[in-house]
């Protein structure tokens, strides 16, 4: 089953803050990793402990894509945030996030 990908409004602003190469990498990884079996844990995809951002994380080099499966639409992956990992901190729109 192929999942639909839906982006939160805030993700557009977050993606605009990335370089063209980073945007390309993120979109390519989303299409490759999340269209089929987004809830299968892999080397680059993992469930997170409860946090205010999202239940799942996709790792794309130093970037992180935070997503969930929509409760009201079980065939839809919602991209909730895109951030940059620096050391042990995740920065989303210039704000450090606790995960």
N, C-alpha and C positions, 0 to 999 in steps of 0.2 A: 504494500500500500504506500503510495506517495503522499507525503504531507504537504500542505500548503504552508507557505512562509508569509507571516504578517509582521510588519515592523511597527513598533510603537512610535508615536510622533517624536518623542525625545531622541530616538535613534538617528533621525535625519540630521539633527544638530550635531550629535556626537560623531557621525560619519563625516560631516563637513570639516571637522577638526583634524581629520586624518589626511595623510598624503594620498595622492592618487594611487600609488602602489599599495599602500596599506588598505585602502578601500577595496581595491581589486582582490587582494588576498583574502579579506574578510568575506566578501561576496562569494568568491570561489569556494571557500571553506564551508560556508553556510549551505551552498547548493550541493556540495559533495557529501557533507557530513550529516546534515539535518533533514534532507528531503526523505531519506529512508532510515528507519530505525533510530530516531533521535533519542530514545530512552534506553539505548544500549550503551553501557559504559565501555569506553575505549581508552586508549592512551591519551587522546586529546579531548575527550568528552567525559565529564563526570558529574554526578549529583553533588550538590553542596549541602553543608549543614544549614539549618534554618537561618535565614538572613533576610534583610529588607529588600534585596535586589531581585534575586531569582533562584529557583530551585536547581537549575542546571547551568553548567559552564562549558563552553567550547574554547579550547586554547588554539590560537593562531599566532605562532611565534611569541612576541611580547604582548600581543593583544588578547583580550578576552571578550567573548560574546556570551551574554547572559540571556537565557531563554527559559520558556515553560511551554507545556502543552496546554492549550486552552481548555478549561473545564467545560465550557459551553459548546465548544467545537473540537472534539477529540482528534480530528484529522488536521488540526492547524497548530503549527509551531509559532509562538509569538516571541519575537526578538525584543527583549525589554531594555537592554543596555549594551553598549560597546565601550570598553575601557582599555587602559594601558597598564600593564603590570610593571612596576619598578621596584625591584628587590622584593620585599614582602608586602608591598602596598599596591592596591588597585586604585587608579585614578580614573574617575568618570566625570567628564566635563570640568576638569580641574579640581574636583573635590575628591578627597581620599574617602574610600568606602570601606566599611568593616564587613568582612565576609567570614 
